[in-house]
């Protein structure tokens, strides 16, 4: 399984947020985001900047009690000309909050999955910057590069979220839909070695589980790590030209139809 260094993740948050801001400026504040049609670019920029500032405050204050989470959100500047600077500041703030000294400090982790709170939030903020960066780029008809190791780390984080101890509480309909009788799904990144680019999912009666590695499965979805990430986050269609499918396509599509990620 691909694991990023904290420094790599921090820098990627800053870089991908910068690219998001540039795409947002090119698209314009009123543009509808095709991959999130309930949002305009204004909504997307506000969401990303507010979330980064909110998470930074959680880590800065070392909040461990969910009843003490911040109640106020950062205010989006009224002038779109100020958005790039605002996003740059929010990205740098959350990257700085996730310093090496904070990585294992006591901080609330909503997934309760064994990670420290800061490590949980670091992965989440990287996902926000990368996936919503793709949303902004698509809106502006721009390309959005995602390095294979970044994409792979986010795929692992995605499956960790969907199988976390608290997923059923957060998304009960999703958790219930993902139960099964042993059906298996294999996701393979063709641009990474099997040890770092393979994710095996099993749907059990008591819930879905995942583990890294390659095993026989009822359906195998293969493609570059970037394409797999955008497929599991529902930014690319399963049956498009970016990935290949071997086995039960309906099983893979059902998984995707019931795995909306908490970050959009």
N, C-alpha and C positions, 0 to 999 in steps of 0.2 A: 504494500500500500504506500502511495506517495504521501510523505509528510514534509511540509515546508518548514524551513527555519522561521522563527518569529520575525527576523529581519526581512526575509524574503516576502513574507505575508504583509508586513507593515509597508514596505516600499510598494508592493503591488496595489494596496489600497489607495495610496497617494497617486500612483500612476494611472490606475483605471478611473479614479474619480476625476482626474484632470482630463482624461479622454472623454469621459461622460459630459463634463462641463463644456468641452469644445463642441461635441455633437449637439448638445442642447442649444448652444448659441447658434449653430448652423440651422437647426430645425425651426427655432422660434418658439416663444412661450405658449402659443395657442395651438400648436400642432398636436394632433391626436396620436398617441403611441400605439402602433398597430399590434404589438405583442402584448399590450395591456390596454385594450380599447376604452376602458373606463377612466383612463388617465390622459391628461394633456402633459406636455413637457413641463409646464409649471408644476403640476402635481408630482411628477417624477422627481424634479429637482428638490422640491420641498421635502418630499419623503426621505430622500437620501441624506440631505443635509441635516434635517431634524433628527433622523435616526443616529447618525454619526455623533452628533452633539449629545444626544440622550445617553447613548452607550458610554461615551467618554466620561460623562458625569458619574455614571454607575461605578465605573472602574476607579476614577479619581477619588471618589468618596468611599471606596471599598464597601459598597452596600452588599450586605448578605441577606437582609430581610426583604422579601418581595413587597411587603406593605410599605416599605420606605423608598420604593422606586420613584424617580423624579416625576412630578406631575406637570411641570411646565415644559413646553417645547420651544426650541429656538425659532425665531421669527425669520421667515424668508424675506429678504430685501424686496421692497416694492419695485425697484428698478432692475429689470433683467440684466442691465449692463454690469451690475454688481454681483451677479450670481456666480461667475467663475471664481472670483476672489473668495466669496462666502463658502463655496464648496471646497476650495483649496484649504481654507482655514479649518473647516470641519473635518476633512480627511486627515490633515496633519494633527489635529487635536486628538482624534481617536487613535491614530498610530502612536503618538507620544504616550497616550494613556496606557497602551498595551506594551509598555517598556519591559525589558527583561526583569526588572525588579518586581513588576506587577504580575508576571505570568502565573505564578503559583500562590499569589496572595488570596486571602478569603474574599471571594466575590460571588454573588448570586449567579447560578447557572440554571436557567429555566428547563433545560433538558434533563437535568439530574442524571447525566450519563457517565459520571466518573471523571470528566475533564474538569480542570479548574474553571472558574467563571470567566477569567480573562481569556483563556484559550478558547472557550466556547464563543465568546463575543468576537475575538479576533477572526475566527473562521466565518462567523456570521457577517461581519463587516466586509470581509473580502468578497463573500458571495454577493452582498448588496452592490458593491462597486462594480464587480465584473458583470453580473447578470443584468443589472439595470444599465450598465454601460452599453451592453448589447442593445437593450431596448432603445436607448437614446440614439445610438449609431444607426439602427435600422430606420428610425424615424427620419433621420437626416440623410438617408441613403449613403451612409459611410460604412467602411469596413471596421470591424472590431477584432483585433488580434487578441488571442488568449494563448499563452504558452501552455504546452502540454502538461507540465508539472503543476501549474496553477489549476488547470481544468481538472486534473486527476484528483488533486487534494479536495476540490469542491464537490466532486462526485462522491468521494468518501464521506464528506461532511453531510451531503444530502441524504445518503442512506443512514447515516448515524442519527440524523434528525427524525427520519421516518420510523425508525425502530427504537427510539429513545423511550425510557420509562414513562415520560410525561406526554408522549405524542397523543395517546388516547384521550387524555384530559383536554389537550389543546385542540385536537381535530378528531373527535369521536367518529364521525362518519367515515373519514379516511381510514382510521385504524381498523374499524370494523370491516370495511370493504377489502382491506388487504389481508384479512385472515384467509386461510385456505386449508387444503388437505394434503400439503406437501408439494404443491406446484413450485417449480424452480425457474429462476431467470438468471442468465449469465450476461454480464455486460463486459465487453472487451475493448480496450483502447488499442488500436492497431499501431499506434506510433509510440507505444511504451512496452517495455518488457512485461511478460505476464505477471511477474511478481509485484509490479507497481501499477499495472493497468488492467486489473481484472477484479470484478466485484460479483459475488455470488449471493443471490437472494432466495430465501425459502419462505413460502407462505404456509404457516402452521396454524392449527386451530386456535392457539393462544396468542397469535400475532406473528407479524413478519420479522424475520431476522436476516442479517447479512454478515458476510465475512469476506476478507480479501482472498483472492486466488481463483484458479480456473478449475471448473468441474463440469461434468455432463449436466445438461439442463434441458428443461422442456422447451425453452426458447433462448437463443443466444443473439444478442444485439451487438454488432461490431462496427467500429468506425474510429476515426481520430478522436482523441480525448476531448477536443473542443466540441466536436459534433455530438458526442455522447452527453457532455454537460448540457448543451443547449437542447438536447432531446429530453433528458430527464427533467429539466426545468421548463419544458414545454414551450421552448422558443423555436424549435424546429419540429416538423412533423415526423412521426416514427417511420412513415412510409415514403419519405422523401429520398433524394439521391445521396444524402450525406452519410447514411448508415445502411448496413445490410442486416437482414434478419434470417435466421435459420431456426425453424421450428414454429411454435404456436404464436402467430402474430397477434391473435386476439388476446392472449394472456398478457403479452407485453403492453398492448394498447389499454387493457383494463387497468393495469398497474399505473400507467401514466394518467389515465382519466381520474384516478382516485388519490393522486399524490401532490396536490397543490401545496407548494412550499409556503411557509409562514411569511416569507419576505416578499411575496408577490409572484 
